[in-house]
Amino acid sequence: MEDRPIPPPPPVEVELTQLADEGYVILPEVLTATELRELREALEPLEQGRPMGRNNFEGERTHRVYSLVAKGEVFARLAEHPRVVALLDRVLLPNYLLSTLQSIRLHPGETEQPWHSDDLFYPIPRPRPILAVSTIWALEDFTDENGATQLIPGSHRWGTEHPDDRSRSVVGAVMPAGSVVVFDGALWHRGGANRSTGTRLCISPQYCQPWLRPQESQLLIAPPEVAAGLSERMRSMVGYNIHPPFVGQVEGKHPLRLIDPSYGSQSRTRKTTAAEIADHVLARPGS
């Protein structure tokens, strides 16, 4: 399949408005056919021999591959896709973190997942300011028959109500391969049932505020020798940065010193605002 031209995106403000109002927004056909093929080919050997999920949340007819940031540059590149980053930069604080990066393949016969939100493990009362943002990239077409993710619009503003205990409207994230749904981590959602004869494959990068603990221990998944090969943005996302003034420091210093030999030297002509704040506070605490 040859690459088709990617249609120009709407203004980011339009996408941000829907994200705020409905709790989600679908960005259609963002990836090219070549990008989709590269992702599927990189994922295929990682799925070989893996067991199905351990319960009805992971999916007893579902293959998941976790910790993808260290399993291929193509996965890290997806996690920092500019269309998604344009939204993240507007709704999360600077130096936000990659919480998890995993693939999810629903096989025929998979049942509906329990309703959940992706920030439910943070003990902060609802409704709450945005803590996390989830994305689901469709590597195969998402249809009602093969288990497209089901979303409850507006539920990111709910209090303690559970979807099973109140009236609700449900929409399916029906979208062609190459599309991505972006949603507030507080939005109630679930994977649908796969009643088709094929699979439903996606990759789900999730992100959180820089002062929260991520779902995956990214600093173990991407230790210094791995992080050295990542882009500057991805290094920050996996934790080689600080939340000002010094959350995330190592030995009283900015963690980038572990992987960037030029950090702090005259050859490094640019330093992030966060790094400048950290260096100042760590040098003179309380000043």
C-alpha positions in Angstrom: 0.0 0.0 0.0 1.4 3.4 -1.0 1.3 6.3 1.4 -1.6 8.7 0.9 -1.2 12.4 1.7 -2.1 13.1 5.3 -4.9 15.6 5.5 -4.1 18.9 7.2 -5.1 18.9 10.9 -7.7 21.3 12.3 -6.4 24.1 14.6 -5.1 22.6 17.8 -7.6 24.8 19.7 -10.5 22.8 18.1 -9.0 19.6 19.4 -8.3 21.1 22.8 -11.9 22.3 23.1 -13.3 18.8 22.5 -10.8 17.2 24.8 -11.9 19.6 27.6 -15.6 19.4 26.9 -16.1 15.7 26.0 -12.9 14.3 27.6 -11.6 12.8 24.4 -10.8 13.7 20.8 -10.0 11.5 17.8 -7.3 12.5 15.4 -8.1 10.6 12.2 -5.5 9.0 9.8 -2.4 10.5 11.3 0.0 7.8 10.4 1.1 6.8 6.9 0.9 3.3 5.6 4.7 3.0 5.8 4.6 4.1 9.5 1.9 1.5 10.2 3.8 -1.3 8.5 7.0 -0.4 10.5 5.1 -0.5 13.8 3.4 -3.8 13.0 6.6 -5.4 11.9 8.5 -4.3 14.9 5.8 -5.6 17.2 5.3 -9.0 15.6 8.4 -10.7 17.1 7.7 -9.2 20.5 4.3 -10.9 20.6 5.6 -14.3 19.8 5.2 -16.8 22.7 3.6 -14.3 25.0 0.8 -15.6 27.2 -2.7 -14.0 27.1 -3.8 -11.7 29.8 -4.1 -12.8 33.4 -7.6 -11.6 34.1 -10.6 -9.9 32.4 -8.9 -6.5 32.8 -5.7 -7.4 30.9 -8.0 -9.6 28.7 -7.9 -13.4 28.7 -8.0 -13.3 24.9 -5.6 -10.3 24.6 -1.9 -10.1 24.0 -0.1 -7.2 25.6 3.6 -6.1 25.3 4.7 -3.7 28.0 7.7 -1.4 28.3 8.0 -0.6 24.6 10.1 2.5 25.0 13.2 0.3 25.2 12.1 -2.2 22.6 12.5 -0.2 19.4 13.1 3.3 18.2 9.8 3.2 16.2 7.8 2.9 19.5 9.6 5.8 21.1 9.0 7.9 18.0 5.3 7.2 18.2 5.2 8.3 21.9 6.5 11.7 20.9 4.4 12.1 17.8 4.0 15.9 17.2 0.2 15.8 16.8 -0.1 14.3 20.3 2.7 16.4 21.8 0.9 19.6 20.6 -2.0 18.6 22.9 0.1 17.4 25.8 2.1 20.6 25.9 -1.1 22.5 26.4 -2.8 20.4 29.1 0.1 19.0 31.2 2.9 20.7 33.0 6.3 21.0 31.5 8.5 17.9 31.8 5.4 15.6 31.9 6.3 11.9 32.0 5.6 8.8 29.9 3.5 6.7 32.3 3.3 3.5 30.2 3.9 2.4 26.6 2.2 -0.9 25.7 0.6 -2.7 22.8 -2.8 -4.3 23.1 -4.1 -7.0 20.6 -7.6 -8.2 21.1 -8.2 -11.6 19.7 -11.6 -13.0 18.5 -13.8 -13.9 21.5 -12.4 -11.3 23.8 -15.1 -9.9 26.1 -15.7 -6.3 27.3 -13.2 -4.9 29.7 -14.5 -3.5 33.1 -15.2 0.2 33.1 -12.2 2.1 34.4 -10.3 5.4 34.2 -6.5 5.4 33.7 -5.8 7.7 36.6 -7.9 5.7 39.2 -4.8 4.7 41.2 -4.0 8.3 42.2 -5.9 9.0 45.5 -7.1 12.5 44.7 -10.8 13.2 45.0 -12.9 13.5 41.8 -13.6 15.7 39.9 -10.0 16.7 39.8 -7.6 18.8 37.6 -6.1 16.8 34.8 -3.5 14.3 36.1 -2.9 12.1 33.0 -3.6 11.8 29.3 -4.0 8.5 27.5 -3.7 7.8 23.8 -4.7 4.7 21.8 -3.2 4.4 18.3 -5.1 2.1 16.0 -2.7 -0.1 14.1 -5.7 -1.9 12.6 -9.1 -0.5 11.9 -11.2 0.0 15.1 -14.8 -1.2 14.6 -17.8 -1.9 16.8 -17.4 -5.6 15.9 -13.7 -6.0 16.7 -13.7 -4.2 20.1 -13.2 -0.5 19.5 -12.6 1.3 22.8 -15.9 2.5 24.4 -15.9 6.0 25.9 -18.4 7.9 28.1 -18.3 11.5 27.0 -18.1 14.0 29.8 -17.3 11.4 32.5 -13.9 13.0 33.2 -16.0 15.6 35.2 -17.9 13.0 37.3 -17.4 12.7 41.0 -17.5 9.3 42.7 -20.2 7.8 40.4 -19.5 4.5 38.6 -20.8 3.9 35.1 -22.8 0.9 36.3 -24.7 3.0 38.8 -25.9 6.0 36.7 -27.3 6.8 33.3 -24.7 7.3 30.6 -24.2 7.6 26.9 -21.5 5.5 25.3 -19.6 6.1 22.1 -17.2 3.8 20.3 -13.8 5.0 19.2 -14.5 3.7 15.7 -11.6 4.9 13.5 -9.4 3.7 10.6 -5.9 2.4 11.2 -3.4 5.2 11.7 -5.8 7.2 13.8 -5.4 8.0 17.5 -7.9 8.8 20.3 -6.6 11.1 23.0 -8.4 11.3 26.3 -8.3 12.7 29.8 -7.0 10.0 32.2 -10.1 10.5 34.3 -12.5 9.5 31.5 -14.4 6.3 32.1 -13.8 3.8 29.2 -13.3 0.2 28.4 -12.1 -2.1 25.7 -15.0 -3.5 23.7 -15.8 -7.1 22.9 -14.2 -8.6 19.8 -17.0 -10.3 18.0 -15.1 -10.4 14.7 -12.9 -13.0 13.1 -9.8 -10.8 13.2 -7.7 -9.0 15.8 -7.8 -5.4 17.0 -4.3 -4.1 17.5 -3.2 -0.8 19.1 -0.4 0.9 20.9 -1.2 2.9 23.9 1.2 5.6 25.2 0.0 7.2 28.4 1.4 10.3 30.1 1.2 11.9 33.5 2.0 15.1 35.3 5.7 15.4 36.2 5.1 15.2 40.0 3.2 11.8 39.8 4.6 8.3 39.8 4.3 6.7 36.3 2.7 3.2 35.9 5.9 1.7 34.6 9.3 2.4 36.1 10.7 4.0 33.1 14.1 4.7 34.6 14.6 1.0 35.0 13.2 0.3 31.5 15.5 2.9 30.0 18.6 3.1 32.2 21.4 5.6 31.2 22.9 3.4 28.4 19.4 3.1 26.8 18.3 6.7 27.4 21.5 7.9 25.8 20.1 6.8 22.5 16.7 8.5 22.9 15.7 11.9 21.6 16.0 14.8 24.0 12.2 14.9 24.5 12.0 11.1 25.1 14.8 11.4 27.7 12.7 13.9 29.5 9.6 11.8 29.2 11.2 8.7 30.8 12.5 10.8 33.7 15.8 12.3 32.8 14.6 15.8 33.7 13.3 17.5 36.8 10.1 19.0 38.0 11.2 22.4 39.4 12.8 23.0 41.7 14.5 19.6 42.2 12.1 16.6 42.0 14.0 13.9 40.1 17.5 15.0 41.0 20.3 12.5 41.4 23.1 13.2 43.9 21.9 16.8 44.1 22.3 17.2 40.3 20.2 17.2 37.2 19.8 13.6 35.9 20.9 14.6 32.4 24.4 14.6 33.7 24.3 10.8 33.8 23.8 10.5 30.0 24.9 13.8 28.4 28.7 14.4 28.7 28.2 17.9 27.5 25.8 18.9 30.2 27.1 22.0 32.0 30.1 22.4 29.7 30.9 25.3 27.5 30.0 23.2 24.5 26.4 23.0 25.7 25.0 26.4 24.6 21.3 25.8 25.7 19.9 24.8 29.0 16.2 24.3 29.7 14.4 26.6 32.1 13.8 23.6 34.4 17.5 22.8 34.4 18.4 26.4 35.2 16.0 26.5 38.1 17.3 23.1 39.4 21.0 24.1 39.1 20.3 27.4 41.0 18.2 25.8 43.8 20.5 22.8 44.2 23.6 25.0 44.4 22.0 27.3 47.0 19.0 25.6 48.7 16.5 28.0 50.1 17.7 30.9 48.0 
